[in-house]
C-alpha cells in the first residue's frame, strides 16, 4: 500500500530570520530550517542522538511552519528500517555539522530513497546562501562551533549499537 511522504519544515528562528535577515545579511532569508520526513505514521529526523523518530509534529519545535508533500512511496516499512540502519553510521552526533551534514541533508537522503525527489533547494542551499554574505562569513567560525544539535528528548533512536 502506498504511503504518503511529507516534509515537515520548521523555522528555528520562529520568524525572526525573515524580519532581521535584510538588515544583517543584506538579503531576505525566510527562515533557518529544520526538517523531518513524515512517513509510516512517524516523523524521522537527524537530531541530538543520530537518526530519531517521534509522532508527527512531536519534536521540541512543536508544529511545523510548512508541510510539503513529497509524493508517495511503495517501499515497505521493513525495507525502510533496514535502510535507516544501513545509513545510521553516517548520521551520528559526531558527524553532525550545522553547515554541511545536518537534518536537512538527512531529510534529502530519505526523500530521495522513498520518492526519488529532493528536498527543495531553498532549504539545502541555505548555508551557502548565508555564507555568501559578508556577515555570514564573519559568523562562520561561530556556526562551525555549533555542531552539536539539541538533545532529543523522548524519541526513538535508529542507530545501530
Rosetta blueprint (number, residue, H / E / L):
1 X L
2 X L
3 X E
4 X E
5 X E
6 X E
7 X E
8 X E
9 X E
10 X E
11 X E
12 X L
13 X L
14 X L
15 X L
16 X H
17 X H
18 X H
19 X H
20 X H
21 X H
22 X H
23 X H
24 X H
25 X H
26 X L
27 X L
28 X L
29 X L
30 X L
31 X L
32 X L
33 X E
34 X E
35 X E
36 X E
37 X E
38 X E
39 X E
40 X L
41 X L
42 X E
43 X E
44 X E
45 X E
46 X E
47 X E
48 X L
49 X L
50 X E
51 X E
52 X E
53 X E
54 X E
55 X L
56 X L
57 X L
58 X L
59 X L
60 X L
61 X L
62 X L
63 X L
64 X L
65 X L
66 X E
67 X E
68 X E
69 X E
70 X E
71 X E
72 X E
73 X E
74 X L
75 X L
76 X L
77 X H
78 X H
79 X H
80 X H
81 X H
82 X H
83 X H
84 X H
85 X H
86 X H
87 X H
88 X H
89 X H
90 X H
91 X L
92 X L
93 X H
94 X H
95 X H
96 X L
97 X E
98 X L
99 X L
100 X L
101 X E
102 X L
103 X H
104 X H
105 X H
106 X H
107 X H
108 X H
109 X H
110 X H
111 X H
112 X H
113 X H
114 X H
115 X H
116 X L
117 X L
118 X L
119 X L
120 X L
121 X H
122 X H
123 X H
124 X H
125 X L
126 X H
127 X H
128 X H
129 X H
130 X H
131 X H
132 X L
133 X L
134 X H
135 X H
136 X H
137 X H
138 X H
139 X H
140 X H
141 X H
142 X H
143 X H
144 X H
145 X H
146 X L
147 X L
148 X L
149 X L
150 X L
151 X L
152 X L
153 X L
154 X L
155 X L
156 X E
157 X E
158 X L
159 X L
160 X L
161 X L
